[in-house]
Amino acid sequence: MENLHHHRKSYEKNNLVEDQINENPLIQFQNWFDEAKGNEHISEANAMSVSTMEEDGCPRIRTVLLKSYSEEGFIFYTNYESKKGESLDKTQLAGIQFFWPSLERQIIIKARVERVSQDLSDSYFNERPRGSQLGAIVSPQSSVIENRQFLEDRLHKLENEYEGKNISRPENWGGYIAKPYEIEFWQGRPNRLHDRILYKKDKENSWSICRLAP
Ligand SMILES: Cc1cc2nc3c(=O)[nH]c(=O)nc-3n(C[C@H](O)[C@H](O)[C@H](O)COP(=O)(O)O)c2cc1C
């Protein structure tokens, strides 16, 4: 057994206190996200974990890339027939997490999720490099496949089929928007007395703010 009992670090880089936070969590997110994007030790600040509830009641978590965000929510793209697509369409709920180790920061979001408009999915798909467009068509995401060759063969076939032609978005691929109703900002602090600030949306759609014990 590998013992990791002494594998720990003290978090000392920053703090998160009530008189410095923005009352709008999306602006607070933007402030932190901008810092993460500009941090040379963070290569994909927009990588986020998305968790959904599976049919057996167990949450399933995977990384996806945040592609845009606004007051309305967080948008990412995927295969609608994937495991996550099926769960998202069914439950319309997701948990989202960002962890930026070099800033000693975590953000946890609970959100209601829906598909974005077809126009928005089309416009993002059209911006993607050709290889990614073909990849979206080639891969029956989350299905069992026989071997790697299956993908290579399909890619090769589609490359020939689409040569010199425009590639349209397949119907089973597109975006989701996760509309947050809770956002927690976590800042590591010394002695495990971390800062946790939770924003919750109330019935009138305004945000209340409270502090959670670490
Ligand atoms: C850094 C990183 C970024 C990823 N970005 C995406 C993405 O934007 N969309 C996506 O469908 N899968 C993305 N993936 C793959 C997913 O983690 C996952 O393997 C895939 O979506 C299938 O998940 P599912 O079977 O739970 O639906 C990414 C993986 C990593 C490690």
PDBQT file of the ligand as one rigid body, heavy atoms in Angstrom, charges set to zero:
ROOT
HETATM    1  C1  LIG A 301      -8.966  18.110 -21.002  1.00  0.00    +0.000 C 
HETATM    2  C2  LIG A 301     -10.157  17.378 -21.547  1.00  0.00    +0.000 A 
HETATM    3  C3  LIG A 301     -11.107  18.073 -22.293  1.00  0.00    +0.000 A 
HETATM    4  C4  LIG A 301     -12.227  17.420 -22.800  1.00  0.00    +0.000 A 
HETATM    5  N1  LIG A 301     -13.169  18.158 -23.446  1.00  0.00    +0.000 NA
HETATM    6  C5  LIG A 301     -14.305  17.545 -23.886  1.00  0.00    +0.000 A 
HETATM    7  C6  LIG A 301     -15.358  18.319 -24.444  1.00  0.00    +0.000 A 
HETATM    8  O1  LIG A 301     -15.315  19.567 -24.523  1.00  0.00    +0.000 OA
HETATM    9  N2  LIG A 301     -16.465  17.649 -24.875  1.00  0.00    +0.000 N 
HETATM   10  C7  LIG A 301     -16.583  16.292 -24.770  1.00  0.00    +0.000 A 
HETATM   11  O2  LIG A 301     -17.595  15.742 -25.196  1.00  0.00    +0.000 OA
HETATM   12  N3  LIG A 301     -15.606  15.546 -24.219  1.00  0.00    +0.000 NA
HETATM   13  C8  LIG A 301     -14.469  16.142 -23.756  1.00  0.00    +0.000 A 
HETATM   14  N4  LIG A 301     -13.484  15.385 -23.159  1.00  0.00    +0.000 N 
HETATM   15  C9  LIG A 301     -13.684  13.931 -23.034  1.00  0.00    +0.000 C 
HETATM   16  C10 LIG A 301     -14.605  13.646 -21.842  1.00  0.00    +0.000 C 
HETATM   17  O3  LIG A 301     -13.889  13.772 -20.616  1.00  0.00    +0.000 OA
HETATM   18  C11 LIG A 301     -15.262  12.263 -21.898  1.00  0.00    +0.000 C 
HETATM   19  O4  LIG A 301     -14.290  11.249 -22.045  1.00  0.00    +0.000 OA
HETATM   20  C12 LIG A 301     -16.255  12.137 -23.061  1.00  0.00    +0.000 C 
HETATM   21  O5  LIG A 301     -17.002  13.323 -23.245  1.00  0.00    +0.000 OA
HETATM   22  C13 LIG A 301     -17.212  10.976 -22.837  1.00  0.00    +0.000 C 
HETATM   23  O6  LIG A 301     -17.883  11.167 -21.622  1.00  0.00    +0.000 OA
HETATM   24  P1  LIG A 301     -19.216  10.388 -21.231  1.00  0.00    +0.000 P 
HETATM   25  O7  LIG A 301     -19.072   8.988 -21.736  1.00  0.00    +0.000 OA
HETATM   26  O8  LIG A 301     -19.316  10.455 -19.749  1.00  0.00    +0.000 OA
HETATM   27  O9  LIG A 301     -20.371  11.107 -21.903  1.00  0.00    +0.000 OA
HETATM   28  C14 LIG A 301     -12.374  16.024 -22.612  1.00  0.00    +0.000 A 
HETATM   29  C15 LIG A 301     -11.421  15.327 -21.865  1.00  0.00    +0.000 A 
HETATM   30  C16 LIG A 301     -10.344  16.000 -21.328  1.00  0.00    +0.000 A 
HETATM   31  C17 LIG A 301      -9.362  15.227 -20.482  1.00  0.00    +0.000 C 
ENDROOT
TORSDOF 0
